[in-house]
Amino acid sequence: MNVGGKGSKYPDSFFNPTQLKYGIKVELEHTKSKRVAKAIAKDHLLESPQYYVELKKMEKKLGI
Protein backbone atom coordinates (compact mmCIF):
# COMPACT_ATOMS: atom_id res chain seq x y z
CA MET A 1 0.00 0.00 0.00
CA ASN A 2 1.44 3.35 -1.04
CA VAL A 3 0.86 5.87 1.73
CA GLY A 4 1.84 9.48 1.96
CA GLY A 5 1.93 12.74 0.16
CA LYS A 6 4.65 15.36 0.11
CA GLY A 7 5.36 14.96 3.81
CA SER A 8 6.39 11.34 3.38
CA LYS A 9 9.50 12.51 1.53
CA TYR A 10 10.85 14.00 4.77
CA PRO A 11 12.27 12.09 7.75
CA ASP A 12 10.46 12.28 11.07
CA SER A 13 13.34 14.39 12.40
CA PHE A 14 12.38 17.18 9.97
CA PHE A 15 9.22 17.82 12.00
CA ASN A 16 8.75 19.10 15.54
CA PRO A 17 8.54 15.83 17.49
CA THR A 18 5.83 17.10 19.84
CA GLN A 19 3.68 18.28 16.96
CA LEU A 20 4.21 15.07 14.98
CA LYS A 21 3.26 12.92 17.96
CA TYR A 22 0.16 15.01 18.64
CA GLY A 23 -0.73 15.01 14.93
CA ILE A 24 -0.56 11.22 14.78
CA LYS A 25 -2.84 11.02 17.81
CA VAL A 26 -5.36 13.40 16.18
CA GLU A 27 -5.30 11.57 12.84
CA LEU A 28 -5.80 8.19 14.54
CA GLU A 29 -9.34 9.43 15.17
CA HIS A 30 -9.88 8.95 11.41
CA THR A 31 -7.90 5.77 10.72
CA LYS A 32 -6.72 2.69 12.56
CA SER A 33 -3.38 2.74 10.76
CA LYS A 34 -0.56 4.54 12.54
CA ARG A 35 1.29 4.63 9.21
CA VAL A 36 -1.58 6.46 7.51
CA ALA A 37 -2.04 8.78 10.50
CA LYS A 38 1.66 9.69 10.42
CA ALA A 39 1.53 10.38 6.67
CA ILE A 40 -1.48 12.68 7.11
CA ALA A 41 0.12 14.46 10.06
CA LYS A 42 3.34 15.02 8.10
CA ASP A 43 1.39 16.46 5.18
CA HIS A 44 -0.46 18.86 7.48
CA LEU A 45 2.73 19.91 9.25
CA LEU A 46 4.46 20.50 5.94
CA GLU A 47 1.61 22.82 4.93
CA SER A 48 1.83 24.61 8.29
CA PRO A 49 4.25 23.73 11.09
CA GLN A 50 1.64 25.12 13.51
CA TYR A 51 -1.26 23.11 12.05
CA TYR A 52 -2.05 21.19 15.22
CA VAL A 53 -1.44 24.19 17.50
CA GLU A 54 -4.02 26.12 15.49
CA LEU A 55 -6.39 23.14 15.37
CA LYS A 56 -6.25 22.87 19.15
CA LYS A 57 -6.98 26.61 19.51
CA MET A 58 -9.93 26.36 17.13
CA GLU A 59 -11.39 23.32 18.92
CA LYS A 60 -11.03 25.07 22.29
CA LYS A 61 -12.74 28.19 20.92
CA LEU A 62 -15.60 26.10 19.52
CA GLY A 63 -15.87 23.98 22.65
CA ILE A 64 -14.99 20.76 20.87
C-alpha positions as CSV (number, residue, x, y, z in Angstrom):
1,M,0.0,0.0,0.0
2,N,1.4,3.4,-1.0
3,V,0.9,5.9,1.7
4,G,1.8,9.5,2.0
5,G,1.9,12.7,0.2
6,K,4.7,15.4,0.1
7,G,5.4,15.0,3.8
8,S,6.4,11.3,3.4
9,K,9.5,12.5,1.5
10,Y,10.9,14.0,4.8
11,P,12.3,12.1,7.7
12,D,10.5,12.3,11.1
13,S,13.3,14.4,12.4
14,F,12.4,17.2,10.0
15,F,9.2,17.8,12.0
16,N,8.7,19.1,15.5
17,P,8.5,15.8,17.5
18,T,5.8,17.1,19.8
19,Q,3.7,18.3,17.0
20,L,4.2,15.1,15.0
21,K,3.3,12.9,18.0
22,Y,0.2,15.0,18.6
23,G,-0.7,15.0,14.9
24,I,-0.6,11.2,14.8
25,K,-2.8,11.0,17.8
26,V,-5.4,13.4,16.2
27,E,-5.3,11.6,12.8
28,L,-5.8,8.2,14.5
29,E,-9.3,9.4,15.2
30,H,-9.9,9.0,11.4
31,T,-7.9,5.8,10.7
32,K,-6.7,2.7,12.6
33,S,-3.4,2.7,10.8
34,K,-0.6,4.5,12.5
35,R,1.3,4.6,9.2
36,V,-1.6,6.5,7.5
37,A,-2.0,8.8,10.5
38,K,1.7,9.7,10.4
39,A,1.5,10.4,6.7
40,I,-1.5,12.7,7.1
41,A,0.1,14.5,10.1
42,K,3.3,15.0,8.1
43,D,1.4,16.5,5.2
44,H,-0.5,18.9,7.5
45,L,2.7,19.9,9.3
46,L,4.5,20.5,5.9
47,E,1.6,22.8,4.9
48,S,1.8,24.6,8.3
49,P,4.3,23.7,11.1
50,Q,1.6,25.1,13.5
51,Y,-1.3,23.1,12.1
52,Y,-2.1,21.2,15.2
53,V,-1.4,24.2,17.5
54,E,-4.0,26.1,15.5
55,L,-6.4,23.1,15.4
56,K,-6.2,22.9,19.1
57,K,-7.0,26.6,19.5
58,M,-9.9,26.4,17.1
59,E,-11.4,23.3,18.9
60,K,-11.0,25.1,22.3
61,K,-12.7,28.2,20.9
62,L,-15.6,26.1,19.5
63,G,-15.9,24.0,22.7
64,I,-15.0,20.8,20.9
